[in-house]
């Protein structure tokens, strides 16, 4: 603006001088200055039409603690150069932003990579992108905005739980049956001699060639129980904000358990107040669970007891459930007792919240869990999960009445 005012003052001086002296050359200079000013204004306005900005996520799926990378491409598609550009790259992802100053010649393209560390789970848009440019003389400045067109999904963090083994005898139906079966399953048990009538696709050709006789693969029955992770997202019981909140801790626990159990070839399902993922195995199921856990929030007002009662038809006999909750009420334990009578075992992961006045309610709930012989873990807000879930549950499930 200062430069433009100085230019207008110069033009006014030249024009007044031309009028006072009647000099034709001064009139021509004043007209040339006006033409220069109009050209600068037109140049600035046309710059917007000839500029293309693309933002391509190089990591469209990331995880808390991992790097998020994207490629930024700025293209000048016209014959007019861009003497200067101020490009401000923004996004909804915390800490993922940048600012670049550059110039582009006619039909030139500029690229850069923006990188940051994902600190929060969620679905984040990459944008908007704000651009400012002007004419070569610095008289005018024009700003506009490119809306967000792409996004990046950040999965919740997962923690390795090498010592978490509540399903090896701790939950009914949690182990393998160790029975040979005539049909193929995912559980290969060993080799035996080939008998006439055995399918050819069960022949183990490398060992047959090594031994000089045909041997076939034997299989064991798959684990008979599904594992349900029940995550309590009742808005009445969730407090706190940030990484140490009960919400984020519960999400991390659920994601870590799902990963741990799926790597053991278990069929894992996820249940919350609003969402249901039926039990399944494999990497695809893990991605489904992580995608859901990346975006869900405590939005319902339904307690964990009402959730279990309304969905108990989904749990078949022999199913194992793991309940993750920060609640301090104990009236929902009756739902666990009803499930136990149907042959459905449960483990509770109780999240401790640092709210004043909750210690007494926590002790009462722990006493009720102990009286009901329900195995439980008590997780403190700042306690490492691998340490908290590495020890045996507080109640030995073998002591529970049948």
C-alpha positions in Angstrom: 0.0 0.0 0.0 2.9 2.4 0.8 4.4 1.8 -2.6 1.1 2.4 -4.4 0.5 5.7 -2.5 4.0 6.8 -3.5 3.4 5.9 -7.1 0.1 7.8 -7.1 1.9 10.8 -5.6 4.5 10.6 -8.3 1.8 10.5 -11.0 0.0 13.4 -9.4 3.2 15.5 -9.5 3.9 14.6 -13.1 0.3 15.4 -14.2 0.2 18.8 -12.3 3.5 19.7 -13.8 2.2 18.9 -17.3 -0.9 21.0 -16.7 1.1 23.9 -15.3 3.8 23.9 -18.0 1.9 22.6 -20.9 4.7 20.1 -21.6 3.5 17.3 -23.9 6.3 15.0 -22.7 5.0 15.2 -19.2 1.5 14.3 -20.4 3.0 11.3 -22.1 4.8 10.2 -19.0 1.6 10.6 -16.9 -0.3 8.4 -19.4 2.5 5.8 -19.3 2.4 5.7 -15.5 -1.4 5.2 -15.7 -0.9 2.4 -18.2 1.7 0.8 -16.0 -0.7 0.9 -13.0 -3.5 -0.7 -15.0 -1.2 -3.4 -16.3 -0.2 -4.2 -12.7 -3.8 -4.5 -11.6 -4.7 -6.7 -14.5 -1.7 -8.9 -14.0 -2.6 -9.5 -10.4 -6.2 -10.4 -11.3 -5.3 -12.8 -14.0 -2.8 -14.6 -11.8 -5.6 -16.4 -10.0 -6.9 -18.0 -13.1 -3.6 -19.5 -14.2 -2.6 -21.1 -10.9 -3.3 -24.7 -10.0 -2.5 -26.2 -6.6 -2.6 -30.0 -5.9 -2.1 -31.6 -2.5 -1.5 -35.4 -2.6 -1.2 -37.4 0.6 1.8 -39.7 0.4 0.6 -41.5 3.5 -3.2 -41.5 3.3 -3.3 -43.9 6.2 -1.1 -43.2 9.2 -1.1 -43.9 13.0 -0.5 -41.8 16.1 3.2 -41.4 16.5 4.0 -42.0 12.8 4.9 -39.5 10.1 2.3 -37.8 7.8 3.7 -36.8 4.4 2.1 -35.0 1.5 3.3 -33.6 -1.8 2.4 -30.0 -2.7 2.4 -29.0 -6.4 2.0 -25.4 -7.6 1.7 -25.0 -11.3 1.6 -21.9 -13.5 -0.4 -22.9 -16.5 -0.2 -19.5 -18.4 2.4 -17.6 -20.3 2.5 -14.8 -17.7 5.1 -15.4 -15.0 4.3 -15.2 -11.3 7.0 -12.9 -9.8 6.1 -13.8 -6.3 3.8 -16.2 -4.5 3.0 -16.6 -0.8 1.6 -20.1 -0.3 0.2 -21.0 3.2 -0.5 -24.7 3.5 -3.0 -25.5 6.3 -4.9 -28.6 7.5 -7.1 -29.8 10.2 -4.3 -32.2 11.4 -2.6 -30.5 14.4 0.9 -29.4 13.6 0.6 -30.1 9.9 1.1 -26.7 8.2 3.7 -24.7 6.3 4.4 -21.5 4.4 6.4 -21.1 1.2 7.6 -18.1 -0.8 8.4 -18.7 -4.4 8.2 -17.4 -8.0 7.2 -19.2 -11.1 8.1 -18.5 -14.7 5.7 -19.1 -17.6 4.3 -22.7 -17.4 6.6 -23.7 -14.6 5.8 -26.2 -11.9 7.1 -26.2 -8.3 6.9 -29.2 -5.8 7.6 -29.7 -2.1 6.9 -32.2 0.5 5.3 -31.4 3.9 5.9 -33.8 6.8 4.7 -33.8 10.4 4.1 -36.3 13.2 0.5 -37.5 13.8 -0.4 -36.7 17.4 -4.2 -37.4 17.4 -6.4 -40.0 15.8 -9.1 -39.0 13.4 -10.0 -38.1 9.8 -8.4 -34.8 8.8 -8.8 -32.7 5.7 -5.7 -31.4 4.0 -6.6 -27.8 3.4 -7.4 -25.0 2.9 -4.5 -23.6 1.0 -4.2 -19.8 1.0 -2.3 -18.0 -1.8 -1.3 -14.4 -2.1 0.4 -12.8 -5.2 0.8 -9.5 -6.9 2.2 -7.6 -9.9 6.0 -7.3 -10.6 6.0 -3.7 -9.4 4.5 -4.5 -6.0 1.5 -2.1 -6.3 -1.3 -4.7 -5.8 -1.8 -7.8 -3.7 -4.5 -10.4 -4.3 -5.3 -13.3 -1.9 -7.6 -16.3 -2.4 -8.2 -19.7 -1.0 -8.2 -23.3 -2.4 -10.6 -25.5 -0.5 -9.6 -28.9 0.9 -10.0 -31.8 -1.5 -8.1 -34.6 0.1 -7.9 -36.1 3.6 -5.7 -38.4 5.7 -6.9 -40.9 8.3 -4.9 -41.3 11.5 -5.3 -44.7 13.3 -5.1 -44.8 17.1 -1.9 -45.8 18.7 -1.4 -49.5 19.5 0.8 -51.0 22.2 2.4 -54.4 22.0 1.0 -56.7 24.7 3.2 -59.8 24.7 2.2 -60.9 28.2 -1.6 -60.4 27.8 -3.0 -63.9 27.8 -6.5 -63.8 29.4 -7.8 -66.2 26.7 -5.5 -69.1 27.4 -7.9 -70.9 29.7 -9.0 -67.7 31.5 -12.0 -67.3 29.3 -14.3 -70.2 28.4 -13.8 -71.5 24.9 -10.6 -69.5 24.5 -8.2 -72.3 23.7 -7.9 -74.7 20.9 -9.7 -78.1 21.1 -6.6 -80.0 20.0 -8.8 -82.4 18.0 -7.9 -83.8 14.6 -10.6 -83.0 12.1 -11.1 -84.4 8.5 -11.7 -80.9 7.0 -9.1 -78.2 6.4 -8.9 -75.3 8.8 -6.5 -72.5 9.5 -4.8 -74.6 12.3 -2.2 -77.0 10.7 -1.3 -79.6 13.3 1.3 -81.8 11.6 1.9 -84.5 9.0 0.8 -88.2 8.6 1.1 -90.9 6.1 -1.0 -90.7 2.9 -4.0 -93.0 2.7 -6.0 -93.7 -0.5 -8.8 -91.2 -0.8 -6.9 -88.2 0.8 -7.3 -85.1 -1.3 -4.3 -84.3 -3.4 -4.2 -80.7 -2.3 -3.3 -81.8 1.3 -0.2 -83.6 0.2 2.9 -81.8 1.5 5.1 -82.1 -1.5 8.4 -80.8 -0.1 8.4 -83.3 2.8 7.1 -86.1 0.5 10.1 -85.5 -1.8 12.5 -85.5 1.2 11.1 -88.6 2.8 10.5 -90.6 -0.4 6.9 -91.3 0.4 3.6 -89.3 0.4 2.6 -87.4 3.5 -0.4 -85.2 4.0 -1.1 -82.3 6.4 -3.4 -82.7 9.4 -5.5 -80.0 10.9 -7.0 -79.1 14.3 -10.3 -77.6 15.0 -10.3 -73.8 15.1 -10.9 -72.1 18.4 -14.6 -72.4 19.1 -15.2 -69.0 20.6 -15.3 -65.5 19.2 -13.8 -62.6 21.1 -15.9 -59.4 21.5 -14.2 -56.2 22.6 -17.0 -54.1 24.2 -15.9 -50.5 24.4 -18.0 -48.2 26.6 -18.5 -44.8 25.0 -21.2 -43.6 27.3 -21.0 -39.8 27.5 -22.1 -39.9 31.1 -18.8 -41.6 32.3 -16.2 -40.0 30.0 -14.3 -37.1 31.4 -11.0 -35.3 30.5 -9.4 -34.2 27.3 -6.3 -35.0 25.4 -4.1 -38.1 25.3 -4.7 -38.9 29.0 -8.5 -38.8 28.8 -10.5 -42.0 29.4 -11.8 -41.8 25.8 -8.3 -41.9 24.2 -7.0 -44.5 26.7 -10.0 -46.7 26.0 -9.5 -46.4 22.3 -5.8 -47.3 22.6 -6.7 -50.3 24.8 -9.3 -51.6 22.3 -7.0 -51.1 19.3 -4.1 -52.8 21.1 -6.2 -55.8 22.2 -7.7 -56.2 18.7 -4.2 -56.2 17.1 -2.9 -58.7 19.8 -5.8 -61.1 19.4 -6.0 -61.0 15.6 -2.2 -61.7 15.4 -3.1 -64.9 17.3 -5.6 -65.8 14.6 -8.6 -65.1 16.8 -11.9 -64.0 15.5 -12.4 -60.5 17.0 -15.5 -58.3 17.0 -16.0 -54.7 18.3 -19.1 -53.4 20.0 -19.9 -49.8 21.1 -23.0 -47.9 21.9 -23.4 -47.0 18.2 -21.3 -49.4 16.1 -21.0 -53.1 15.6 -18.3 -55.0 13.8 -19.0 -58.7 13.6 -16.1 -61.1 14.6 -13.7 -61.9 11.9 -10.0 -62.8 11.4 -7.1 -61.4 9.6 -5.5 -58.1 8.6 -8.6 -56.9 6.9 -10.5 -57.1 10.2 -7.8 -55.2 12.0 -8.0 -52.4 9.4 -11.8 -52.2 9.8 -11.4 -52.0 13.6 -8.7 -49.3 13.4 -10.7 -47.3 10.9 -13.7 -47.3 13.2 -11.7 -46.5 16.3 -10.0 -43.6 14.5 -13.3 -41.6 14.2 -15.7 -42.7 16.9 -16.5 -40.4 19.8 -18.6 -40.7 23.0 -22.0 -39.5 21.7 -24.6 -41.7 23.2 -26.1 -41.7 26.7 -26.5 -45.4 27.0 -24.8 -47.2 29.9 -22.7 -50.3 29.6 -25.3 -52.5 31.2 -28.0 -51.4 28.8 -25.6 -52.0 25.9 -24.9 -55.5 27.0 -28.5 -56.4 27.6 -29.6 -54.9 24.3 -27.0 -56.8 22.3 -26.6 -60.1 24.2 -28.3 -62.0 21.4 -25.1 -61.5 19.4 -23.0 -63.5 21.9 -23.1 -67.2 21.3 -22.4 -69.8 23.9 -18.6 -70.1 24.4 -18.1 -66.5 23.3 -15.6 -64.4 25.3 -16.1 -60.7 25.9 -13.7 -58.0 27.1 -15.4 -54.9 28.5 -13.4 -51.7 28.6 -15.1 -49.0 30.7 -14.4 -46.0 33.0 -17.7 -46.3 34.8 -17.9 -46.3 38.6 -21.4 -47.8 38.8 -21.9 -51.5 39.7 -25.5 -52.0 38.6 -24.4 -53.3 35.2 -22.7 -56.4 36.7 -26.0 -58.2 36.6 -25.7 -58.2 32.8 -22.3 -60.0 33.1 -23.9 -62.6 35.4 -26.7 -63.3 32.9 -24.1 -63.8 30.2 -22.1 -66.1 32.5 -25.2 -68.3 32.9 -25.3 -68.6 29.2 -21.7 -69.8 29.0 -20.3 -66.5 28.0 -17.2 -65.5 30.0 -16.1 -61.9 30.5 -13.1 -59.9 31.6 -13.4 -56.2 32.6 -10.7 -53.6 32.0 -11.6 -50.8 34.4 -10.1 -47.4 33.6 -9.3 -45.3 36.7 -10.1 -41.6 36.2 -8.4 -38.9 38.4 -11.6 -37.2 39.4 -12.1 -36.1 43.0 -14.5 -38.2 45.0 -14.4 -41.3 42.8 -12.0 -43.4 44.9 -14.8 -44.7 47.1 -17.0 -45.6 44.1 -14.0 -47.3 42.5 -13.3 -49.5 45.5 -17.0 -50.4 45.7 -17.0 -51.5 42.0 -13.8 -53.5 42.6 -15.4 -55.2 45.5 -18.4 -56.1 43.4 -16.2 -57.5 40.7 -14.3 -59.6 43.2 -17.5 -60.9 44.8 -18.8 -61.9 41.3 -15.5 -63.6 40.5 -15.1 -61.5 37.4 -11.5 -61.1 36.3 -10.6 -57.5 36.0 -7.7 -55.1 35.3 -7.4 -51.6 36.8 -5.7 -49.2 34.5 -4.4 -45.9 35.8 -4.3 -42.8 33.4 -0.5 -42.7 33.2 0.3 -46.4 33.5 2.0 -48.1 30.6 -0.6 -50.5 29.0 1.9 -53.3 28.4 2.7 -53.3 32.2 -0.9 -53.0 33.3 -2.2 -55.7 31.0 0.9 -57.9 31.4 0.1 -59.2 34.8 -2.7 -61.8 35.5 -6.2 -60.4 36.1 -7.0 -59.4 39.7 -9.4 -62.3 40.1 -8.5 -65.9 39.1 -11.2 -66.9 36.7 -10.7 -70.6 37.6 -12.2 -69.8 41.0 -15.5 -68.6 39.5 -18.5 -70.7 40.2 -19.9 -72.5 37.1 
